């Protein structure tokens, strides 16, 4: 035995998971994986639950995007490791793509990541320390909680207001902030709501962040995915005083989620993040050894050559799907859809007293799956009970069929209710 051998008291194998692993929990996965229900064998499955716009093959990336990747691959210039934050030419392409008349992005402010979820992970990890908290929207994308709590960072939810098209409840947002608040996450356009914030509302949000000196993580993966008549405003284009880490990527707008190409843009006109956070993001990027180099090589042409008509056609399709599904579901007794203005989703309120067989929206969606082979995500996945989320990217004929099945399901289970104000009771 070596004289330098370390003596231990170990007498058996005892391999334990890390605290980060033990604290990591994905609410959507745990809920969905516990829905053990067999769909109706007489009806083909229609999954309105999957946030992957490519799954049914009706929405495809632009030909220019495919050609750019083929050219990158065949050049054999991008088979090795890139700098951890990305190739200079790829970061410059993102900077140009993300600049407009109100904000100019420098390539040094861009960090390329393995998808937008990786970008969010790096931002939360850079800004928040164990014992601090971040603020997330309710309803909201579950991964914010997953990423934060794994790090020992607590989560506080601020409410969105369905009666106002899912605007942020600004009073509630303010009450959640304290000395330990490290960041506010703003998701616009929204998953799961399909909402698009107005310029004035974004300015109000920025005022709250400035008042309490809290930086913002802007999840803008659905940037520009707004329906005709609406306008997307990036948070960074409206603020010169609040430091903002904007997260986006190719995933949704370019319809290539599996390519895992996302980015962080550091918007910090006052130099507030220069002391530590910029360096922290660079160090954290070294943990993933950079993002997909083949796609990096294609980024300049993807971002420059994809024609606007391609994006316009996708949005016309999604808007038509939103209108179709809303027109059907709004006529179904017991359901109250909130029509989206962007992204790929629609939230539907379930008036549970009108469906007395079901104690929760989870029971409702389970039975919908069992009887009609239509699968929607229950609101619990987004910390918002009594709602369900529908994905509107499925082919139109499939979406229409799903709406008809939901209509038939509700017709079987809906019971008229009457509210007695004097007794404060509901009768059937």
N, C-alpha and C positions, 0 to 999 in steps of 0.2 A: 504494500500500500504506500502511496506517495506520502511523504512527510507533511505535504501541504494539504492533505485531504481534510475536508471539513467534517467534523463530527456532528451528527444530528440525533434527535430522540425519535426519529421516525421508525416505526416498526411495521407499518402496513401502508398500502396505497390509500391516499386521501387527496384526490384531485377535485377541487371545487371551482365552480364558475366564478368569474369576476363580479364585482358589484355592478359594473355597467351592464353586463349581460343579465344579471338578475333583475335589474331595475327596468330593463327594456321590455316594453309591452306595446303591441300594436292593436288598438281596440277593434279596428275593422277586421283584421285577420282572426282575432279570437272570437268575435261575434259570428262572422260568416262561417268559420270552420266548425262552429257548434250548431249550425243550422243543419241538422241531419234529417232532411226531408226528401222523399222521393217525388220528383215531378210527376204530373199526370202522364202515364205512358201513351195515352191517346192523343196528346197534343205536343207538337214539337216545342222544345225549350226556347224561350226568348229571354235572354239575359239583359235586363236594363240596369245592370249593376256594375258593369265593367267600364272603368275610366280609360280604356285603351281605344282610341278612335279608329285603329286599324283592324280591329278584331274581325269585323264582318266583311272586309274587303271592298266596301263601297266608297271609302275615303282613302285616297292614295297620295303619296308624296308626288310633287311635281317632277316631270321628266328631267328638268334642269338639275334637280337635287340628286337624282340617281346618276346622271352623267357626271356630275362633279365628283361623286365618290368613286366611280369607276376610274376616272382620270387620276384621282389621288392614289388609288391602289396600284394602277398600272405604271405610275411614275416610279415606284419603288423608292421614293424619297422619304416616306413616312413610316418605315417599318421599325425604327428604333425608338428609344426613349426621347421624349421632348422635355424641355424645362418644366418643372413641376407646375408652374402657373400657366403653361401653354406656349406654343410657338409665337414669336413676335408677330408674324403675318396673320395668324389666326386671331390673336388678341386685337390687332389693329382692325381686322374685319368686323369684330364685335363692337369695337369702339365706334366705328363709322356707322354701323347699323343702328346703334343706340343713341346717336347724337341727333339733335334737331335744333331748331332756331332758339330754343330755350336752354339747352344744356349741351355742352361739348364734352365728350368722353375721351380721355387719353388712354392709349394702350396700357400704360402702367397701372391704370385703375381697374383692369380686367383680370380676373382669375378664372381660368377654365376649369370645369369640374366634371365629374362623371354623372351627369344629369342634374336636374334642378334639386332633387332631394339631397344630393351630395352638397350642393351649394348651400342649402338651408342648414345642413348639418355643420358645415364649416363656419357659417355665420353665427349660429347659436353657440357653438363651442368656443369661438373667438371672443364673443361678447359677454357670455354669462359664466359665472363661477358657481361651484357647488354652494348651495345655501341661498343663492339669489333666485329671482323669479323672472319669468318672461310673461307677457300678456298675449293671449291668442284669441281669435274670434270664436263665438258660439252662435250658430253652428260653424264648424270649421274642419279643415283637413286634419285627420287624426295624427299624421306624422309629426306635427309640431310637438305634440305631447310626448310621442314616442322618443323623439330625439332629445328633448329637454330632460325628461325624467330619467333617462338612462345615464345622464351626466350628473344626476343629483340636483338638477335645477328644477324648482317647482314651477307649476303652471297656474296662472290665473286667467279665467275666461271673462271676456267682456261681451256683452250681448249685442247681437244684430237685431234690427227691428223689422219683422216681416211686413208689418203694415205700412212701412215706408220703403218697400223694395229692398229690404235687408241693409239699410244704412246702419252705420255704427251708432249705438246708443252712447253719445259722447259723455253724458253724465256718469253712466256706468263705467266707461273707460277711465275716467278721472278717478273714480273711487277705488279702482284696482291698483293704482300706482302708489308705491311707497319707496322708502330709501333703498330697498333691495331690488328694485325693478331694473333689470339690465337692458331690456329691449321690448319694443312693441312689434308684433308681427301684423302686417296689413296685407290681406290677400284680395287683390283687385285686378281683373275680374275674378269672381269667387267660385271655388269649389267648396261646398256643394250647391251654392245658391244660384249661380248663373247671374249674379248681380253685377252692375257696373256703376262705380261711384262717379258722381258729378264733380266737376272742378271745384265748386264751392264746398262740397262736403269734404273733399280731400284737403282743402285749405283749412277747414275746421279741425280735421284730424292733426294736421301739422301744427296748428296752434297749441293743441294739448301737449304734443310731444315737446315743443319748444318751451312751454310753460314749466314743465317739470324736468327738462334737460335729459330726455330719454331718447336714445337713437332708435331708428326704425329699421326693421328687416322687411323689405317689400317683396312679397311673393307675387311676381308678375309673369308667371309662366304662361298665362292666357293673354298676355299683352296683345293688343290690336284685335283680339277675337271678340269683337263687339258687333252686334247686329245693326243693319241699316237704320240710320237715325240716331245712333249713339256714338259717342266719342270716347276713346281711351286717352286718359292723361296719366303719364307716369308720375309717381310721387316726386321723383328727383327733378322733373321739369318745373315743379311748382315751388321749390324751396331752395333757398341759398343759405339757410341757417341751421337746419336740422340735418345731422349726418345720417345718411341712408345707405344701407347695403341692399342693392337690388338684385334679386335672383330671377333668372329666366333661362331659356335654352331653346333647343329645336323641338323638344318633345311634342307639344300640342299644336302650335301654329304650323309647323312643317310636317306634322304627322309621321314622326319617326321616333317614338318613345324608346324603342329598343336600342337606338344608337348611343344612348347615354352621353349626350352632349349638353351640358349646362354651363352657366357662368354666373359669377358675382361681379357686379360693378360697384366700385367704391365711389360714392358721391359725398364729398367732404370739402366743400368750398372754404370752410373756416379752419381746416387743418386739425380738427378735433380728434380724428382717429389716427393721425400720423404718429403719435407718441408710441402707441403699442399695438393697435388693432391691425393696421396694415401689415406689420411684421408678423403678427399672430396668424393672419390668413396665409401668408407666404409659408410659414413654418408648417401649418396644418396641411397645406397642399402637398407638402413633401411626404405626408403619410400615405397618400394615394398614388404617388409617383406620376402624377399627371393624368390627363384624360385621354380618350381614344385618339390616337395620332392620325389614323386614316381619315377620320371625320374632321380633325383639325386641318389636315391638308386640303380638304374640300370646302371648309368654311367660307373662305373669301368668295368663291363662286356661288355657293349656296345662298349666302346672304345678299349678294349683289344681283344675281341672275334670275332668281325666282320671280316670275312676273306678278304684278299686282292683280291681274285678272284671275290668277290661280287662287289667291287669298279671297278675292271677292266672291268667286264661285262657291268656295267652301262655306263662307258666311251666309250666302243666300240659301244654301242647302240647310244649314243648321237653323237659320231663322224660320224657314218653312217647316222644319220638323218641330220647332218650339211652338209655332202657331197651331200646327196640326194637333199635337198632343194636348196643348192647353184647351183648344176648342172642344175636344172630346171630354177631357177629365173635368173641366169646369161645369159640365152638365150632369155629372154623376152625383146624386145625393150622397152626402157624407164626406165628400172630398173637396178640398179647397186648394187648387194649384196656384202657385205664384209664378207668373210668366217671367222667364229669364230674359235678360237683355244682352247676354254674351256667354262665353265659355260653352259648356257641353251638357249642362245639367238643369233639372227642374226639381224644386222641392214641392211636395204635396202634403198639405195638412190633412190628417185623418181625424175626423170627429168621432173619437172612440165611443162616446155615449150612444152614437147612432149604430154602433156595431157591438152590442152588449155581449156577444160571444167571446170577444177578444179583450183581454186585460191590458194589452200594450200593442204598440205598432209592430213589435217583433212577432207577436202571435199573428197579427194581420198578414204580414208578408210571408210568414211560413205557410199559412193556409192558402194564400194566393199562389204560392209556388206549388203546393201539393195539388190544388184543384185546377189551376189554369196554366201551369208551367211558365209562369211569368215571375222573374226574380228581380225585385227592387231592393235596394239597401235600406234597412231600417234607420230611423233618425238617431238611434243610440250610437251608431257608428260615428256620428258627428256631434255627439253630446247634445242631441236635440230630440227628445222623445216626442211622440205623437205625429211625427212626420216620416215620410219616406222620400228617397232620392231616386229620380229616374234619369238615365242617360239617354240623350236624344241623338246619338250618332248612328244608331242602327238604321238599316235601309228603310225607306218610307213605308213600304208595304208591310214590313215586319213591325214597325212602330204602330201603324194603324191597327194591325191585328192584336198587338199587345193592349192597346187602349180599349178595343172591343171586349177583350177577355176580362180586363179590369172592370169594365162596365157590367158584364154579366156576373162577375163575382160579387160586386157590390149590390147588385139587384137581388141576389140570393140572401145576402146577410144583413142588408140595411134594415133598420127598424126606425120608424118615425118616432121622434121624441118631442115632448111638450114640456116646457119649463114653466113651473108655477112660481111666479115671483113672490106671492104672499107666503108660500111655504118654503121657498128656496129649494124646491125639489124637482127632479126630472122624472117624468112618467112616460111609458111606452104605449 
